[in-house]
Amino acid sequence: MSDSHNGASEPEERTGLRPKYRRAFGCVTWVYMGMLVFLLVNFLLVLPSRYLGSGELFGYLPPRLAFLGTVLILPGMILAAVLGARTFRTPRKRGTRVGAGAGGLIGYSGFFALEWLAIAFGLDERDQAFRIVLFPDLGGTLAFYAFAPLTLGATGLFIYALYSKSADFERRRRLAIAGAMLAVLAGLGVVATDFDLLGVLGAMVSAVSAAVGGYVSGAGYARAGGDDMIPPGAEIQPRGPGLERRRKPRY
């Protein structure tokens, strides 16, 4: 018994997953948690509308956002795994801010993209979740044709900002802001061309819910991988088992 605790089991412990892969799995788990939070928050936000007014918002939004979450969950997990394997841990404050910003942008742009696809492919005639048509007069307009390239451009900029190893933080931030501006412009073009109050409320609920879910995912991203994934020279303090917590000197 004593030998197993004094080092005999150490080689076995080293045969586990490498730290970067543990971080990748951790990021996938936290993206999944963030998706659950996204679905919960959007349900709670629209729940009062079931008992106040006509209840139309409650009738269409949760099913559509559930559909959006289903579409995004698999590519989101793949991207999270790749990002986790390529990166070290980050301070919690930065991780949650980036997560909330990325989540809010995905919720906002994803909602308008879903409505764009519904109009382009006539999903209202194929799926019960799309029986309520939003922005019905959008088809064939300049905003309709400009939406796809603007959204794809925003997606490309944001993905490059997250995954590029050659760019420093300030350049990443500028690229992310540029991508966010394109995505916001695409959505505003839809609203300005064919204003729909129900659609505007849906986009707001989707963005807020996704921002909360992104905050949760960002908190997990900041800690995934444990102390082995703290970058050299970082201010993050190790807190794993068997390690003494570093304390700042008192003066």
PyMOL commands that set and color helices and strands:
alter all, ss='L'
color gray80, all
select helices_A, chain A and resi 2-8+10-13+19-50+56-86+92-121+123-125+128-130+142-163+169-193+197-223+226-229
alter helices_A, ss='H'
color red, helices_A
deselect
rebuild
show_as cartoon
